[in-house]
Amino acid sequence: MTSRRSYRDVLPQQVVRAEIEKGRGAQFAPECADIMLQMIDEDIDYQLHEH
């Protein structure tokens, strides 16, 4: 979600966070989703996206 693809650009951080929250426990393991959400919350400058 944070990388450019041929069919879309990098998604905004709030969109990525919402997708992980929505998929927590279904698409993503809860433990992994919680870690990613914490990383996103700590990444105030959005350094996790592709440059």
PDB file of N, CA, C and O in Angstrom:
ATOM      1  N   MET A   1       0.814  -1.197   0.000  1.00  0.00           N
ATOM      2  CA  MET A   1       0.000   0.000   0.000  1.00  0.00           C
ATOM      3  C   MET A   1       0.860   1.264   0.000  1.00  0.00           C
ATOM      4  O   MET A   1       0.408   2.331  -0.417  1.00  0.00           O
ATOM      5  N   THR A   2       2.084   1.137   0.465  1.00  0.00           N
ATOM      6  CA  THR A   2       2.947   2.311   0.544  1.00  0.00           C
ATOM      7  C   THR A   2       3.969   2.355  -0.591  1.00  0.00           C
ATOM      8  O   THR A   2       4.916   3.141  -0.549  1.00  0.00           O
ATOM      9  N   SER A   3       3.776   1.514  -1.602  1.00  0.00           N
ATOM     10  CA  SER A   3       4.644   1.499  -2.780  1.00  0.00           C
ATOM     11  C   SER A   3       3.847   1.877  -4.014  1.00  0.00           C
ATOM     12  O   SER A   3       2.650   1.605  -4.108  1.00  0.00           O
ATOM     13  N   ARG A   4       4.526   2.505  -4.955  1.00  0.00           N
ATOM     14  CA  ARG A   4       3.881   2.811  -6.236  1.00  0.00           C
ATOM     15  C   ARG A   4       3.655   1.504  -6.999  1.00  0.00           C
ATOM     16  O   ARG A   4       4.488   0.597  -6.974  1.00  0.00           O
ATOM     17  N   ARG A   5       2.546   1.435  -7.654  1.00  0.00           N
ATOM     18  CA  ARG A   5       2.214   0.294  -8.516  1.00  0.00           C
ATOM     19  C   ARG A   5       1.869   0.843  -9.886  1.00  0.00           C
ATOM     20  O   ARG A   5       1.613   2.037 -10.035  1.00  0.00           O
ATOM     21  N   SER A   6       1.862  -0.020 -10.878  1.00  0.00           N
ATOM     22  CA  SER A   6       1.539   0.434 -12.235  1.00  0.00           C
ATOM     23  C   SER A   6       0.094   0.930 -12.327  1.00  0.00           C
ATOM     24  O   SER A   6      -0.241   1.713 -13.216  1.00  0.00           O
ATOM     25  N   TYR A   7      -0.752   0.477 -11.414  1.00  0.00           N
ATOM     26  CA  TYR A   7      -2.177   0.824 -11.454  1.00  0.00           C
ATOM     27  C   TYR A   7      -2.596   1.847 -10.400  1.00  0.00           C
ATOM     28  O   TYR A   7      -3.755   2.260 -10.375  1.00  0.00           O
ATOM     29  N   ARG A   8      -1.641   2.276  -9.501  1.00  0.00           N
ATOM     30  CA  ARG A   8      -1.973   3.298  -8.511  1.00  0.00           C
ATOM     31  C   ARG A   8      -0.701   3.867  -7.901  1.00  0.00           C
ATOM     32  O   ARG A   8       0.363   3.248  -7.945  1.00  0.00           O
ATOM     33  N   ASP A   9      -0.836   5.063  -7.329  1.00  0.00           N
ATOM     34  CA  ASP A   9       0.280   5.718  -6.656  1.00  0.00           C
ATOM     35  C   ASP A   9       0.305   5.286  -5.184  1.00  0.00           C
ATOM     36  O   ASP A   9      -0.539   4.498  -4.757  1.00  0.00           O
ATOM     37  N   VAL A  10       1.248   5.787  -4.426  1.00  0.00           N
ATOM     38  CA  VAL A  10       1.336   5.523  -2.995  1.00  0.00           C
ATOM     39  C   VAL A  10       0.061   6.024  -2.322  1.00  0.00           C
ATOM     40  O   VAL A  10      -0.394   7.134  -2.595  1.00  0.00           O
ATOM     41  N   LEU A  11      -0.510   5.208  -1.447  1.00  0.00           N
ATOM     42  CA  LEU A  11      -1.722   5.607  -0.729  1.00  0.00           C
ATOM     43  C   LEU A  11      -1.368   6.512   0.450  1.00  0.00           C
ATOM     44  O   LEU A  11      -0.306   6.354   1.052  1.00  0.00           O
ATOM     45  N   PRO A  12      -2.238   7.448   0.781  1.00  0.00           N
ATOM     46  CA  PRO A  12      -2.011   8.297   1.954  1.00  0.00           C
ATOM     47  C   PRO A  12      -1.957   7.452   3.230  1.00  0.00           C
ATOM     48  O   PRO A  12      -2.582   6.396   3.324  1.00  0.00           O
ATOM     49  N   GLN A  13      -1.203   7.940   4.195  1.00  0.00           N
ATOM     50  CA  GLN A  13      -0.994   7.186   5.427  1.00  0.00           C
ATOM     51  C   GLN A  13      -2.305   6.867   6.140  1.00  0.00           C
ATOM     52  O   GLN A  13      -2.455   5.766   6.670  1.00  0.00           O
ATOM     53  N   GLN A  14      -3.253   7.796   6.168  1.00  0.00           N
ATOM     54  CA  GLN A  14      -4.511   7.525   6.872  1.00  0.00           C
ATOM     55  C   GLN A  14      -5.318   6.428   6.171  1.00  0.00           C
ATOM     56  O   GLN A  14      -6.062   5.699   6.827  1.00  0.00           O
ATOM     57  N   VAL A  15      -5.180   6.306   4.860  1.00  0.00           N
ATOM     58  CA  VAL A  15      -5.857   5.244   4.111  1.00  0.00           C
ATOM     59  C   VAL A  15      -5.225   3.896   4.449  1.00  0.00           C
ATOM     60  O   VAL A  15      -5.933   2.910   4.655  1.00  0.00           O
ATOM     61  N   VAL A  16      -3.904   3.853   4.504  1.00  0.00           N
ATOM     62  CA  VAL A  16      -3.187   2.620   4.857  1.00  0.00           C
ATOM     63  C   VAL A  16      -3.599   2.181   6.261  1.00  0.00           C
ATOM     64  O   VAL A  16      -3.885   1.007   6.496  1.00  0.00           O
ATOM     65  N   ARG A  17      -3.625   3.136   7.188  1.00  0.00           N
ATOM     66  CA  ARG A  17      -4.000   2.806   8.568  1.00  0.00           C
ATOM     67  C   ARG A  17      -5.424   2.256   8.641  1.00  0.00           C
ATOM     68  O   ARG A  17      -5.678   1.278   9.343  1.00  0.00           O
ATOM     69  N   ALA A  18      -6.335   2.873   7.928  1.00  0.00           N
ATOM     70  CA  ALA A  18      -7.728   2.418   7.927  1.00  0.00           C
ATOM     71  C   ALA A  18      -7.854   1.016   7.341  1.00  0.00           C
ATOM     72  O   ALA A  18      -8.637   0.206   7.838  1.00  0.00           O
ATOM     73  N   GLU A  19      -7.098   0.725   6.298  1.00  0.00           N
ATOM     74  CA  GLU A  19      -7.143  -0.607   5.676  1.00  0.00           C
ATOM     75  C   GLU A  19      -6.618  -1.670   6.631  1.00  0.00           C
ATOM     76  O   GLU A  19      -7.165  -2.771   6.698  1.00  0.00           O
ATOM     77  N   ILE A  20      -5.566  -1.350   7.366  1.00  0.00           N
ATOM     78  CA  ILE A  20      -5.029  -2.315   8.331  1.00  0.00           C
ATOM     79  C   ILE A  20      -6.020  -2.523   9.465  1.00  0.00           C
ATOM     80  O   ILE A  20      -6.235  -3.657   9.893  1.00  0.00           O
ATOM     81  N   GLU A  21      -6.625  -1.451   9.959  1.00  0.00           N
ATOM     82  CA  GLU A  21      -7.647  -1.594  11.010  1.00  0.00           C
ATOM     83  C   GLU A  21      -8.813  -2.449  10.523  1.00  0.00           C
ATOM     84  O   GLU A  21      -9.296  -3.320  11.246  1.00  0.00           O
ATOM     85  N   LYS A  22      -9.260  -2.198   9.297  1.00  0.00           N
ATOM     86  CA  LYS A  22     -10.400  -2.936   8.737  1.00  0.00           C
ATOM     87  C   LYS A  22     -10.076  -4.426   8.576  1.00  0.00           C
ATOM     88  O   LYS A  22     -10.941  -5.276   8.788  1.00  0.00           O
ATOM     89  N   GLY A  23      -8.843  -4.736   8.206  1.00  0.00           N
ATOM     90  CA  GLY A  23      -8.458  -6.119   7.963  1.00  0.00           C
ATOM     91  C   GLY A  23      -7.917  -6.855   9.173  1.00  0.00           C
ATOM     92  O   GLY A  23      -7.610  -8.044   9.091  1.00  0.00           O
ATOM     93  N   ARG A  24      -7.796  -6.152  10.305  1.00  0.00           N
ATOM     94  CA  ARG A  24      -7.261  -6.770  11.522  1.00  0.00           C
ATOM     95  C   ARG A  24      -8.146  -7.942  11.945  1.00  0.00           C
ATOM     96  O   ARG A  24      -9.350  -7.788  12.152  1.00  0.00           O
ATOM     97  N   GLY A  25      -7.525  -9.111  12.069  1.00  0.00           N
ATOM     98  CA  GLY A  25      -8.252 -10.298  12.498  1.00  0.00           C
ATOM     99  C   GLY A  25      -8.866 -11.078  11.356  1.00  0.00           C
ATOM    100  O   GLY A  25      -9.291 -12.217  11.548  1.00  0.00           O
ATOM    101  N   ALA A  26      -8.923 -10.489  10.167  1.00  0.00           N
ATOM    102  CA  ALA A  26      -9.470 -11.191   8.998  1.00  0.00           C
ATOM    103  C   ALA A  26      -8.357 -11.384   7.966  1.00  0.00           C
ATOM    104  O   ALA A  26      -7.923 -12.507   7.710  1.00  0.00           O
ATOM    105  N   GLN A  27      -7.913 -10.297   7.391  1.00  0.00           N
ATOM    106  CA  GLN A  27      -6.853 -10.351   6.392  1.00  0.00           C
ATOM    107  C   GLN A  27      -5.467 -10.342   7.038  1.00  0.00           C
ATOM    108  O   GLN A  27      -4.524 -10.932   6.511  1.00  0.00           O
ATOM    109  N   PHE A  28      -5.352  -9.664   8.187  1.00  0.00           N
ATOM    110  CA  PHE A  28      -4.078  -9.523   8.885  1.00  0.00           C
ATOM    111  C   PHE A  28      -4.179 -10.121  10.280  1.00  0.00           C
ATOM    112  O   PHE A  28      -5.189  -9.952  10.963  1.00  0.00           O
ATOM    113  N   ALA A  29      -3.132 -10.819  10.700  1.00  0.00           N
ATOM    114  CA  ALA A  29      -3.086 -11.345  12.061  1.00  0.00           C
ATOM    115  C   ALA A  29      -3.146 -10.169  13.036  1.00  0.00           C
ATOM    116  O   ALA A  29      -2.446  -9.175  12.844  1.00  0.00           O
ATOM    117  N   PRO A  30      -3.975 -10.270  14.080  1.00  0.00           N
ATOM    118  CA  PRO A  30      -4.128  -9.145  15.010  1.00  0.00           C
ATOM    119  C   PRO A  30      -2.804  -8.633  15.585  1.00  0.00           C
ATOM    120  O   PRO A  30      -2.603  -7.425  15.706  1.00  0.00           O
ATOM    121  N   GLU A  31      -1.908  -9.549  15.936  1.00  0.00           N
ATOM    122  CA  GLU A  31      -0.627  -9.138  16.518  1.00  0.00           C
ATOM    123  C   GLU A  31       0.185  -8.322  15.521  1.00  0.00           C
ATOM    124  O   GLU A  31       0.785  -7.311  15.885  1.00  0.00           O
ATOM    125  N   CYS A  32       0.204  -8.758  14.268  1.00  0.00           N
ATOM    126  CA  CYS A  32       0.950  -8.046  13.222  1.00  0.00           C
ATOM    127  C   CYS A  32       0.289  -6.706  12.906  1.00  0.00           C
ATOM    128  O   CYS A  32       0.973  -5.699  12.726  1.00  0.00           O
ATOM    129  N   ALA A  33      -1.024  -6.699  12.841  1.00  0.00           N
ATOM    130  CA  ALA A  33      -1.749  -5.455  12.570  1.00  0.00           C
ATOM    131  C   ALA A  33      -1.483  -4.434  13.671  1.00  0.00           C
ATOM    132  O   ALA A  33      -1.274  -3.255  13.386  1.00  0.00           O
ATOM    133  N   ASP A  34      -1.490  -4.876  14.913  1.00  0.00           N
ATOM    134  CA  ASP A  34      -1.239  -3.959  16.027  1.00  0.00           C
ATOM    135  C   ASP A  34       0.160  -3.351  15.938  1.00  0.00           C
ATOM    136  O   ASP A  34       0.341  -2.164  16.210  1.00  0.00           O
ATOM    137  N   ILE A  35       1.140  -4.157  15.562  1.00  0.00           N
ATOM    138  CA  ILE A  35       2.510  -3.658  15.407  1.00  0.00           C
ATOM    139  C   ILE A  35       2.573  -2.646  14.268  1.00  0.00           C
ATOM    140  O   ILE A  35       3.202  -1.596  14.402  1.00  0.00           O
ATOM    141  N   MET A  36       1.927  -2.955  13.156  1.00  0.00           N
ATOM    142  CA  MET A  36       1.930  -2.014  12.024  1.00  0.00           C
ATOM    143  C   MET A  36       1.220  -0.716  12.386  1.00  0.00           C
ATOM    144  O   MET A  36       1.694   0.363  12.029  1.00  0.00           O
ATOM    145  N   LEU A  37       0.099  -0.800  13.086  1.00  0.00           N
ATOM    146  CA  LEU A  37      -0.618   0.406  13.501  1.00  0.00           C
ATOM    147  C   LEU A  37       0.246   1.262  14.424  1.00  0.00           C
ATOM    148  O   LEU A  37       0.242   2.489  14.322  1.00  0.00           O
ATOM    149  N   GLN A  38       0.983   0.617  15.319  1.00  0.00           N
ATOM    150  CA  GLN A  38       1.886   1.356  16.202  1.00  0.00           C
ATOM    151  C   GLN A  38       2.990   2.025  15.385  1.00  0.00           C
ATOM    152  O   GLN A  38       3.331   3.181  15.635  1.00  0.00           O
ATOM    153  N   MET A  39       3.549   1.307  14.415  1.00  0.00           N
ATOM    154  CA  MET A  39       4.594   1.888  13.567  1.00  0.00           C
ATOM    155  C   MET A  39       4.056   3.087  12.784  1.00  0.00           C
ATOM    156  O   MET A  39       4.737   4.104  12.654  1.00  0.00           O
ATOM    157  N   ILE A  40       2.840   2.966  12.266  1.00  0.00           N
ATOM    158  CA  ILE A  40       2.232   4.074  11.522  1.00  0.00           C
ATOM    159  C   ILE A  40       2.030   5.273  12.443  1.00  0.00           C
ATOM    160  O   ILE A  40       2.314   6.407  12.059  1.00  0.00           O
ATOM    161  N   ASP A  41       1.538   5.023  13.659  1.00  0.00           N
ATOM    162  CA  ASP A  41       1.296   6.112  14.597  1.00  0.00           C
ATOM    163  C   ASP A  41       2.586   6.835  14.980  1.00  0.00           C
ATOM    164  O   ASP A  41       2.576   8.040  15.232  1.00  0.00           O
ATOM    165  N   GLU A  42       3.682   6.102  15.022  1.00  0.00           N
ATOM    166  CA  GLU A  42       4.977   6.701  15.374  1.00  0.00           C
ATOM    167  C   GLU A  42       5.634   7.393  14.180  1.00  0.00           C
ATOM    168  O   GLU A  42       6.551   8.193  14.365  1.00  0.00           O
ATOM    169  N   ASP A  43       5.190   7.104  12.979  1.00  0.00           N
ATOM    170  CA  ASP A  43       5.785   7.643  11.746  1.00  0.00           C
ATOM    171  C   ASP A  43       5.076   8.933  11.336  1.00  0.00           C
ATOM    172  O   ASP A  43       4.374   8.968  10.325  1.00  0.00           O
ATOM    173  N   ILE A  44       5.263   9.984  12.120  1.00  0.00           N
ATOM    174  CA  ILE A  44       4.531  11.231  11.882  1.00  0.00           C
ATOM    175  C   ILE A  44       4.951  11.929  10.585  1.00  0.00           C
ATOM    176  O   ILE A  44       4.188  12.731  10.047  1.00  0.00           O
ATOM    177  N   ASP A  45       6.139  11.640  10.079  1.00  0.00           N
ATOM    178  CA  ASP A  45       6.615  12.248   8.826  1.00  0.00           C
ATOM    179  C   ASP A  45       6.372  11.345   7.615  1.00  0.00           C
ATOM    180  O   ASP A  45       6.804  11.675   6.511  1.00  0.00           O
ATOM    181  N   TYR A  46       5.694  10.225   7.799  1.00  0.00           N
ATOM    182  CA  TYR A  46       5.366   9.254   6.744  1.00  0.00           C
ATOM    183  C   TYR A  46       6.618   8.824   5.982  1.00  0.00           C
ATOM    184  O   TYR A  46       6.693   8.931   4.758  1.00  0.00           O
ATOM    185  N   GLN A  47       7.592   8.337   6.737  1.00  0.00           N
ATOM    186  CA  GLN A  47       8.836   7.853   6.149  1.00  0.00           C
ATOM    187  C   GLN A  47       8.733   6.415   5.655  1.00  0.00           C
ATOM    188  O   GLN A  47       9.638   5.938   4.970  1.00  0.00           O
ATOM    189  N   LEU A  48       7.650   5.714   5.987  1.00  0.00           N
ATOM    190  CA  LEU A  48       7.504   4.322   5.577  1.00  0.00           C
ATOM    191  C   LEU A  48       7.099   4.156   4.128  1.00  0.00           C
ATOM    192  O   LEU A  48       7.140   3.041   3.607  1.00  0.00           O
ATOM    193  N   HIS A  49       6.708   5.231   3.460  1.00  0.00           N
ATOM    194  CA  HIS A  49       6.287   5.094   2.066  1.00  0.00           C
ATOM    195  C   HIS A  49       7.491   5.070   1.118  1.00  0.00           C
ATOM    196  O   HIS A  49       8.594   5.482   1.479  1.00  0.00           O
ATOM    197  N   GLU A  50       7.259   4.591  -0.064  1.00  0.00           N
ATOM    198  CA  GLU A  50       8.306   4.537  -1.081  1.00  0.00           C
ATOM    199  C   GLU A  50       8.696   5.952  -1.490  1.00  0.00           C
ATOM    200  O   GLU A  50       7.836   6.805  -1.712  1.00  0.00           O
ATOM    201  N   HIS A  51       9.984   6.188  -1.585  1.00  0.00           N
ATOM    202  CA  HIS A  51      10.491   7.512  -1.988  1.00  0.00           C
ATOM    203  C   HIS A  51      10.759   7.559  -3.465  1.00  0.00           C
ATOM    204  O   HIS A  51      11.189   8.590  -3.982  1.00  0.00           O
TER     205      HIS A  51
END
